[in-house]
Amino acid sequence: MKLKDPDLMDFFKWFENALNRAPRVDKRQKMRMRRKIRDEIYLLLTWEKPTPSGIMSRWEERLADVFKVLNYGGKDDLLKLLIKKIGQQ
């Protein structure tokens, strides 16, 4: 039940849209955040049996600065996307 490349691209798009909507983040911060996001998403390829809650808890820990700048309800939307993608497997 591994995630596939199209699923990862959807996560990249989601994070990119979320960062584009974050008004209080400068260009350098966004570049750093994108690198961290990319690293965390590619790491998902190594997970044998990812769960939405497991992924979210890891991301909340590792991407705390990204989640701070998200709009209200961003985490919930991301969790719904994770459930949708992993549920399709």
N, C-alpha and C positions, 0 to 999 in steps of 0.2 A: 504493500500500500504506500509506495513512495510517491512523492509529489513529482510532477513532470515539468519540463521547461515552460509550457504554456501557462501552467499554474503560477510559476515563479514570475513570469512576465506580468501577470495580473497583479501580483503583489508589488512589483516594481512600479507599475502604473498607479496603483492606489497610493503608495507612499509619495510618488512624484506629485500627484494631484494634491495630496494633503500638504506637502511642503510649499507648493505654489500658492496655496490659500493661506499660508501662515504669514501674516504681514510683518511681524516683529522679528524676523530673522534675516540677518544680512547674508550676502553672497558667500562669504567664506564659511560661515556657520553651516549653510546649506550644503556646501561641498563636503565638509567633514561628515555631516549627517548622512549624505548620500553614500559615502564610502562605508560607513558603519552599517547602513541598511543593506547595501550590496553584499557585504561580507556575511551578514546574518542570514540573508535570503539564500545565498549560495550554500551556506552550511546546511540548510534544510535538505539538500540533495543527499547528504550522508545519513539522514535519519531513516531508520528502517520502518518504524511505525509512528509517524507523527500524529499527535493529537492537538486539536485546537487549543485546549487549555495549557498543554505543555509548551506549545509554541508561544502563546501569549505570555505565559509567566517568564519565559526566557527573554522575550523581547521587552517586556516591561522592565526587566532588570538591566539588560544590555543597551536598550535604546531609550532610556529614561529621558534624555534631553530631547529626543524627537517627540515623545509623547507629551512633553510639557508644552510644546508649541502647537499641537494639534487643536483643531476646533472642537467645541463641545460635542461629545458623542462620537468622536473619532475612534476611540478604542472599541466601542460597541460595533461600529460599522466594520472595522477590521476583523473582529471576532466573527461576525456574520459571514464575511468573505471566507475566512478560514474554514468555518463549518461547511459552507457551500462547496469549497474546493475539496476538502478531505472527504466529505460525504459522497462526492461523485465517484470516488475511486472504486 
